Amino acid sequence: MGRRQLALVSGIATSATETETTSVVDQSANGLQVALGNRENSDTFGTDGGTNITNVEVNYARAVPTLPEEYARNLQHPGEVIEGTRAQLVVEHSSSPDAWIETILGDYFTAANESRWDRLGALDEQLLALETYVDDVTAMLDRIRIAFGIELNRSLLTLEAPVMRCASSPQLDSLARSVFEGGNDCVQQRLDTVQRAHSEARRNVSQQLVEWSEEQLRADILKCSNGEITNHESSPTDNEYELACISEILHQVHLRTLLLSHTAEQLTANARSLLGTAKADILECAALLVSQAKASLNAISILISNCQEEKEVVEEMQPTERQYDTYI
C-alpha cells in the first residue's frame, strides 16, 4: 500500500520527526478509522508544513465525499474491492488526488446548479401563477365597480330635480371616484413588492450561492501542487504537504456542498414568504374595494337624505310666505 493510501486510513505519516504517534481517537465514521497522528500545527516550521490542518481533517476530507457504503466497506476490509463501483475507482486512484479533486468539485457545482434550479424554478412557477391570478382579481374589481355604479344610478335617477341639484356636489364626485378608480393601485403595488422580492432572490442566488468559481478552486489546488504553501526546501515529505493542502481546500468545498440547499433557502426566504401569501394579499384588494364601495354608498345616502331634508324645509316655508303676502 502506497504512502498516501496508508495515510488515508491512519493519518499522514511524517518522516520529518521521530515523535511517537499516540492514538487518541479510534472510532468508525462511515466506516473510516480515524487516528490522530503526530503532526504539529503551531507554525510553519512544524511537521505539518504550515498548513494548519489536523490529520482528522485530512482523512475526513479525503474519505467522506467519496461516499458511501461501498467505499466504507473497502476501508474496513481493504481486500474486498467491489468490481465496477465508485469505491474501486477511489481505491485504485488513492495514490493520486486527481480523482478525489474531480469528485468533490463535480459534486459541488452539480449540487449548486440543482439547488439554483430547484429554488428559482419553484419561485418562477409561483410568480407566473400569481400574475395569472392578478388578471382574475382585476376582473373581479371591474365587477365590483359595475355593481357600485348600478347602485349609485338607482339612488340618483329617482331623485327630484331640486334634490339632484343639491346632491350633485364635489363630495359626491369624490365618493364615486374613490370606487371607480380604486383597487388597481392596491393590486399593482402588492404585485410589484412580490416581483422585486423575486428579482432579489434571483440576484442573491446568482451572486452568493456559489462561493468559489471552478477556476479559483483549481488555481488554489495548483498552488498546493506547485509547493507554494511552504517555504522549506524539497524533502521526502512534500507529497504529504501537498495532500494536506489539497485536503484543507476540498474539505471546505465539501462542507459548502452539504450546505448548498440550506443556503439557497436562506437566499430566497423573503421571496418564498411573500409568494406564499401573495394571492391572499392581492385578493384583499378586492375586499378593500367592496368595503370602500359600501362606505361610499352609505355616505352618498346620507348626502341625499340631507338634501331631501333641505328641500322639505324650503317647501314648508314657502306656503307661510304666501299666506303672509295675502294678509298684507
C-alpha positions as CSV (number, residue, x, y, z in Angstrom):
1,M,0.0,0.0,0.0
2,G,1.5,3.4,-1.0
3,R,2.2,6.1,1.5
4,R,-0.9,8.2,0.6
5,Q,-3.2,5.2,0.6
6,L,-1.9,4.3,4.1
7,A,-2.4,7.9,5.3
8,L,-6.0,7.7,4.2
9,V,-6.7,5.3,7.0
10,S,-4.4,6.1,9.8
11,G,-3.3,9.7,9.3
12,I,-0.5,11.1,7.1
13,A,2.9,9.6,8.1
14,T,5.5,12.3,8.7
15,S,9.2,11.4,8.2
16,A,10.5,14.8,9.4
17,T,10.2,13.9,13.1
18,E,10.7,10.9,15.4
19,T,7.9,11.9,17.8
20,E,5.8,8.9,18.9
21,T,2.3,8.7,17.5
22,T,-0.4,8.3,20.1
23,S,-3.8,7.2,19.0
24,V,-6.4,9.5,20.6
25,V,-9.4,8.7,18.5
26,D,-10.2,5.3,17.2
27,Q,-13.8,5.2,16.0
28,S,-15.7,4.4,12.9
29,A,-17.2,7.4,11.0
30,N,-19.0,6.0,8.0
31,G,-16.6,3.1,8.2
32,L,-13.5,5.3,8.3
33,Q,-11.0,4.5,11.1
34,V,-9.6,7.9,12.2
35,A,-6.4,8.3,14.3
36,L,-4.8,11.5,15.5
37,G,-1.1,11.5,14.4
38,N,2.0,13.4,15.5
39,R,1.5,16.4,13.2
40,E,2.2,19.8,14.7
41,N,0.2,22.9,13.7
42,S,1.8,25.6,15.8
43,D,3.8,27.3,13.0
44,T,5.2,26.9,9.5
45,F,8.3,25.0,10.9
46,G,6.2,22.2,12.4
47,T,5.8,18.8,10.9
48,D,2.5,19.9,9.3
49,G,4.3,22.2,6.8
50,G,2.3,25.2,8.0
51,T,-1.0,24.1,6.5
52,N,-2.7,24.3,9.9
53,I,-4.9,21.2,9.4
54,T,-5.1,18.1,11.6
55,N,-4.9,14.5,10.4
56,V,-8.6,14.1,11.3
57,E,-9.5,16.8,8.8
58,V,-7.2,15.4,6.2
59,N,-8.7,11.9,6.4
60,Y,-12.2,13.2,6.8
61,A,-11.9,15.4,3.8
62,R,-10.3,12.7,1.7
63,A,-12.7,9.9,2.5
64,V,-16.2,11.3,3.3
65,P,-17.1,12.8,-0.1
66,T,-16.1,9.6,-1.9
67,L,-19.2,8.0,-0.4
68,P,-20.9,5.7,0.7
69,E,-21.4,2.0,1.6
70,E,-19.1,0.5,-1.0
71,Y,-16.2,2.7,0.0
72,A,-16.8,2.3,3.7
73,R,-16.6,-1.5,3.3
74,N,-13.4,-1.2,1.4
75,L,-11.9,0.9,4.2
76,Q,-13.0,-1.7,6.8
77,H,-12.0,-4.6,4.7
78,P,-9.3,-3.4,2.2
79,G,-9.0,-6.8,0.5
80,E,-12.7,-6.7,-0.7
81,V,-12.7,-4.4,-3.7
82,I,-16.1,-4.3,-5.3
83,E,-15.7,-4.5,-9.1
84,G,-17.1,-1.7,-11.2
85,T,-18.0,0.5,-8.3
86,R,-17.0,4.1,-7.4
87,A,-15.2,2.6,-4.4
88,Q,-12.9,0.6,-6.7
89,L,-12.1,3.8,-8.7
90,V,-11.2,5.6,-5.5
91,V,-9.1,2.8,-4.1
92,E,-7.3,2.4,-7.4
93,H,-6.5,6.1,-7.6
94,S,-5.7,6.6,-3.9
95,S,-2.1,7.2,-4.9
96,S,-3.2,10.3,-6.8
97,P,-5.5,13.1,-5.6
98,D,-6.9,13.8,-9.2
99,A,-10.0,11.6,-8.9
100,W,-10.6,12.9,-5.4
101,I,-10.4,16.5,-6.6
102,E,-12.7,15.9,-9.6
103,T,-15.2,14.1,-7.5
104,I,-15.6,16.9,-4.9
105,L,-15.5,19.8,-7.4
106,G,-18.0,18.0,-9.6
107,D,-20.3,17.3,-6.6
108,Y,-20.1,21.0,-5.5
109,F,-21.0,22.6,-8.8
110,T,-23.6,19.9,-9.6
111,A,-25.3,20.5,-6.3
112,A,-25.1,24.2,-6.8
113,N,-26.8,24.0,-10.1
114,E,-29.5,21.7,-8.7
115,S,-30.2,24.0,-5.7
116,R,-30.3,27.0,-8.0
117,W,-32.8,25.5,-10.4
118,D,-34.9,23.9,-7.7
119,R,-35.4,27.1,-5.8
120,L,-35.6,29.6,-8.6
121,G,-37.7,27.2,-10.7
122,A,-40.3,26.9,-7.9
123,L,-40.3,30.7,-7.5
124,D,-40.8,31.3,-11.2
125,E,-43.8,29.0,-11.3
126,Q,-45.3,30.7,-8.3
127,L,-44.8,34.1,-9.8
128,L,-46.3,33.0,-13.1
129,A,-49.4,31.6,-11.3
130,L,-49.7,34.9,-9.3
131,E,-49.6,37.0,-12.4
132,T,-52.4,34.9,-13.8
133,Y,-54.3,35.3,-10.6
134,V,-53.9,39.1,-10.8
135,D,-55.9,39.0,-14.0
136,D,-58.7,37.2,-12.2
137,V,-58.7,39.8,-9.4
138,T,-58.6,42.7,-11.8
139,A,-61.7,41.3,-13.5
140,M,-63.3,40.9,-10.0
141,L,-62.6,44.6,-9.3
142,D,-64.3,45.6,-12.5
143,R,-67.4,43.7,-11.5
144,I,-67.4,45.4,-8.1
145,R,-67.3,48.8,-9.8
146,I,-70.1,47.8,-12.1
147,A,-72.2,46.8,-9.1
148,F,-71.4,50.0,-7.4
149,G,-72.4,52.1,-10.5
150,I,-75.7,50.3,-10.7
151,E,-76.5,51.0,-7.1
152,L,-75.4,54.7,-7.5
153,N,-77.6,55.2,-10.5
154,R,-80.5,53.6,-8.8
155,S,-80.1,56.1,-5.9
156,L,-79.7,59.2,-8.1
157,L,-82.1,58.7,-11.0
158,T,-85.2,58.6,-8.8
159,L,-84.4,62.0,-7.2
160,E,-86.4,65.1,-7.8
161,A,-84.6,67.8,-9.6
162,P,-84.0,70.1,-6.5
163,V,-82.6,67.1,-4.6
164,M,-80.5,66.1,-7.5
165,R,-79.0,69.6,-7.9
166,C,-78.2,69.6,-4.2
167,A,-76.6,66.1,-4.2
168,S,-74.6,66.8,-7.3
169,S,-71.6,68.2,-5.5
170,P,-67.8,67.8,-5.3
171,Q,-68.4,65.5,-2.4
172,L,-70.5,63.1,-4.4
173,D,-67.9,63.1,-7.2
174,S,-65.1,62.3,-4.8
175,L,-67.1,59.4,-3.2
176,A,-67.9,57.9,-6.6
177,R,-64.3,58.3,-7.9
178,S,-62.8,56.5,-4.8
179,V,-64.6,53.4,-6.0
180,F,-64.4,53.7,-9.8
181,E,-60.6,54.4,-9.6
182,G,-59.8,52.3,-6.6
183,G,-58.3,48.9,-6.3
184,N,-55.9,49.0,-9.2
185,D,-53.1,50.7,-7.3
186,C,-53.5,48.2,-4.4
187,V,-53.1,45.2,-6.7
188,Q,-50.2,46.7,-8.6
189,Q,-48.3,47.8,-5.5
190,R,-48.6,44.4,-3.9
191,L,-47.6,42.7,-7.2
192,D,-44.6,45.0,-7.5
193,T,-43.5,44.1,-4.0
194,V,-43.5,40.4,-4.8
195,Q,-41.8,40.9,-8.2
196,R,-39.0,42.9,-6.5
197,A,-38.5,40.1,-3.9
198,H,-38.4,37.6,-6.8
199,S,-35.8,39.6,-8.6
200,E,-33.8,40.0,-5.4
201,A,-33.9,36.2,-4.8
202,R,-32.6,35.5,-8.3
203,R,-29.8,38.0,-7.8
204,N,-28.9,36.6,-4.4
205,V,-28.7,33.1,-5.7
206,S,-26.7,34.2,-8.8
207,Q,-24.2,36.2,-6.8
208,Q,-23.9,34.4,-3.4
209,L,-24.8,30.7,-3.7
210,V,-21.5,29.6,-5.2
211,E,-18.7,30.8,-3.0
212,W,-15.9,30.0,-5.4
213,S,-15.5,29.7,-9.1
214,E,-14.1,26.5,-10.6
215,E,-11.1,28.5,-11.9
216,Q,-10.4,29.9,-8.4
217,L,-10.5,26.5,-6.8
218,R,-8.3,24.8,-9.4
219,A,-5.8,27.7,-9.1
220,D,-5.7,27.3,-5.3
221,I,-5.2,23.5,-5.7
222,L,-2.5,24.1,-8.2
223,K,-0.6,26.2,-5.7
224,C,-0.6,23.2,-3.4
225,S,0.9,21.0,-6.2
226,N,3.5,23.6,-7.0
227,G,4.6,23.8,-3.4
228,E,3.7,27.4,-2.9
229,I,2.3,26.7,0.5
230,T,5.7,26.0,2.2
231,N,9.0,27.8,2.4
232,H,11.1,24.7,3.1
233,E,13.3,23.0,0.6
234,S,12.1,19.9,-1.2
235,S,12.0,16.9,1.0
236,P,10.6,13.3,1.0
237,T,7.5,14.6,2.8
238,D,6.5,17.1,0.1
239,N,3.8,14.7,-1.1
240,E,2.2,14.8,2.4
241,Y,2.3,18.6,2.4
242,E,0.6,18.7,-0.9
243,L,-2.1,16.3,0.2
244,A,-2.7,18.2,3.4
245,C,-3.0,21.5,1.5
246,I,-5.5,19.9,-1.0
247,S,-7.3,18.3,1.8
248,E,-7.9,21.6,3.5
249,I,-9.4,23.1,0.3
250,L,-11.6,20.2,-0.6
251,H,-12.7,19.8,3.0
252,Q,-14.2,23.3,2.9
253,V,-15.7,22.7,-0.6
254,H,-17.4,19.6,0.7
255,L,-18.8,21.4,3.7
256,R,-20.3,24.1,1.4
257,T,-21.7,21.3,-0.8
258,L,-23.7,19.9,2.2
259,L,-24.9,23.5,3.0
260,L,-26.0,24.5,-0.5
261,S,-29.6,23.5,-0.2
262,H,-29.9,25.4,3.1
263,T,-28.0,28.4,1.7
264,A,-30.4,28.5,-1.3
265,E,-33.4,28.5,1.1
266,Q,-31.9,31.4,3.1
267,L,-31.2,33.4,-0.1
268,T,-34.7,33.1,-1.3
269,A,-36.5,33.2,2.1
270,N,-38.1,36.7,1.6
271,A,-39.4,35.9,-1.9
272,R,-40.8,32.5,-0.7
273,S,-42.5,34.1,2.2
274,L,-44.1,36.9,0.1
275,L,-45.2,34.4,-2.6
276,G,-46.7,32.2,0.0
277,T,-49.2,34.9,1.0
278,A,-49.3,36.9,-2.3
279,K,-52.7,35.5,-3.6
280,A,-54.4,36.3,-0.3
281,D,-52.8,39.7,-0.2
282,I,-53.9,40.6,-3.7
283,L,-57.4,39.2,-3.1
284,E,-57.6,41.5,-0.1
285,C,-57.6,44.4,-2.5
286,A,-61.0,43.3,-3.8
287,A,-62.3,43.1,-0.2
288,L,-61.0,46.6,0.5
289,L,-62.8,47.9,-2.7
290,V,-66.0,46.2,-1.5
291,S,-65.7,48.0,1.8
292,Q,-64.9,51.3,0.1
293,A,-68.0,50.8,-2.2
294,K,-70.2,50.2,0.8
295,A,-68.8,53.2,2.7
296,S,-69.3,55.4,-0.4
297,L,-72.9,54.3,-0.9
298,N,-73.6,54.9,2.7
299,A,-72.1,58.4,2.6
300,I,-74.0,59.2,-0.6
301,S,-77.2,58.1,1.0
302,I,-76.6,60.4,3.9
303,L,-75.8,63.2,1.4
304,I,-79.1,62.6,-0.4
305,S,-81.0,62.5,2.8
306,N,-79.6,65.9,3.9
307,C,-80.6,67.3,0.5
308,Q,-84.1,65.9,0.9
309,E,-84.5,67.5,4.3
310,E,-83.4,70.8,2.9
311,K,-86.0,70.6,0.2
312,E,-88.7,69.8,2.7
313,V,-87.7,72.7,4.8
314,V,-87.9,75.0,1.8
315,E,-91.3,73.7,0.8
316,E,-92.7,74.2,4.4
317,M,-91.5,77.8,4.4
318,Q,-93.0,78.7,1.0
319,P,-96.8,78.5,1.9
320,T,-96.2,80.6,5.0
321,E,-94.6,83.3,3.0
322,R,-97.6,83.3,0.5
323,Q,-100.1,83.5,3.3
324,Y,-98.2,86.4,4.8
325,D,-98.2,88.2,1.4
326,T,-102.0,87.6,1.1
327,Y,-102.6,89.0,4.6
328,I,-100.7,92.2,3.8
